[in-house]
Each structure stands twice: as C-alpha cells, then as structure tokens.
C-alpha cells in the first residue's frame, strides 16, 4: 500500500484550510474526529456514499487537517488539531466548538 502525502506544518495555508472546512460534511467529519480522537473510515456517521466520504477525507488530508495512519487493512483518521493550532492559533479549535454548538442546538 502506498504512503499518503501529509503536508508539513509550515506548508499549511490558511485559505486552503478554510476552503476544506467550507463543506458541511467535512465539518461533521472534523467534529467527529475531535470527539473520537481518531476514527476508522467506515465509522463516520455521515449521510454520503463511501466514495464521497473518501473524497471529503482526501480534501481534509491534503489541506493538512487530517492525518491518516495505516492500521493493518484499515486506515485511522486523526485530526491534526494541535499542529493546526500551532500554525493558526484559535482557528480549528473555534471551528470545532462551533460545530459542536450547532449540533447541540439542532438536536
């Protein structure tokens, strides 16, 4: 299995990060990753097909928001919260709080 590219911390661009976070499904994924600390691909609770979810995860990974770790035949996805916060203080933590607040008010 080939290795996936993960952007370095200093190569992250704010516009790319914000663009990746502009989709409601990707915001759900980020919220779930923040809660879980890491999730295997099939365990996301989103209402899109597996191929669409795969695309969203790729966008998040390429933006530098998600790290993918191979675990046997599965891939674990983790939110790079601490790294992104180091590069752009307050941005991702604020987004995560907003996602959680939105979910609480909708439920």
C-alpha positions, -999 to +999 in steps of 0.1 A: +000+000+000+014+034-010+021+061+016-002+091+016+012+127+015+006+148+046+015+185+043+041+198+066+031+223+093+049+252+077+034+244+043-002+248+055-021+277+040-050+294+058-071+298+026-067+260+019-077+251+055-107+274+054-117+261+020-116+225+032-138+235+062-164+252+040-183+219+033-210+207+058-200+171+055-163+179+061-174+200+092-192+169+105-161+148+099-139+173+118-164+174+147-165+136+149-127+133+148-124+159+175-147+139+197-132+105+190-095+113+188-093+091+157-118+072+136-116+043+112-130+053+078-162+031+080-171+045+114-181+081+103-217+090+108-224+110+076-251+107+050-229+103+019-217+073-001-183+057+008-167+072-023-180+107-015-167+103+021-133+092+007-132+124-014-140+146+017-113+128+037-088+134+009-096+171+009-092+173+046-059+154+045-045+175+016-054+207+035-034+194+064-063+189+088-063+152+090-035+126+094-042+090+080-025+061+098-024+027+082-035+000+108-035-034+091-061-033+064-078-002+078-069+034+079-073+055+110-080+092+106-070+117+132-075+154+135-042+174+135-057+198+160-025+206+179-004+211+148-030+233+131-035+253+163+003+259+164+002+272+128-031+291+130-038+297+167-075+295+176-088+287+141-095+250+143-105+250+179-130+277+172-144+257+143-147+226+164-166+245+191-189+260+165-196+225+150-204+211+185-226+241+193-245+237+161-251+200+167-264+207+202-288+233+190-300+211+162-305+180+184 
